[in-house]
Amino acid sequence: MKRDIVERTYSLALRIIKFVKTLPKETSVFVLGRQLVASGTSIAANVEEAQGAFSKDDFIYKMQTAFKEALETNLWLRLIFDAKLSDASELKSLLQESTEIKKILASIVKNSKK
């Protein structure tokens, strides 16, 4: 399971990078895309860092940070969807995957605190 979340968050980050390249080239969309790439790649970075945590508290902190970045990523994806800036099926797939990852990270944090 531990490697699964590492791989899933890495894959999500890569998919987000590729997806943002398909968005319209407008200033407002650029800002949303930049924010999406920042938060989406940060999920993977924090999950990866958690694998080398110095302590249980450090692990929990990194995973909580990843969870917060997942919340933000989900926000940007929803804004892009609701503003109808893309009708790509990949957007719906990214929304679904980011929601699942958000739930997994919440569960990891909760179970790690026991």
Residue pairs with C-beta under 8 A, 6 or more apart in sequence:
2 51
5 47
5 101
5 104
5 105
5 108
6 44
6 47
6 48
6 51
8 97
8 101
8 104
9 43
9 44
9 47
9 48
9 66
9 101
10 44
10 48
12 40
12 43
12 44
12 73
12 94
12 97
12 98
12 101
13 40
13 41
13 43
13 44
15 90
15 93
15 94
15 97
16 36
16 37
16 40
16 41
16 73
16 94
17 37
17 40
17 41
19 86
19 88
19 90
19 91
19 94
20 33
20 34
20 36
20 37
22 86
22 88
22 90
23 29
23 30
23 32
23 33
23 80
23 85
23 86
24 85
24 86
29 80
29 85
32 76
32 79
32 80
32 85
35 72
35 76
36 73
36 76
36 77
36 80
39 69
39 70
39 72
39 73
39 76
40 69
40 73
40 76
40 98
42 65
42 66
42 69
43 66
43 69
43 70
43 73
43 101
43 105
46 62
46 63
46 65
46 66
46 69
47 62
47 63
47 66
47 105
49 62
50 58
50 59
50 62
50 63
50 66
53 59
53 62
56 112
59 112
60 109
60 112
60 113
63 105
63 108
63 109
63 112
64 109
66 105
67 102
67 105
67 106
67 109
70 98
70 101
70 102
70 105
71 102
73 98
74 95
74 98
74 99
74 102
77 91
77 94
77 95
77 98
78 95
80 86
80 91
81 91
81 92
81 95
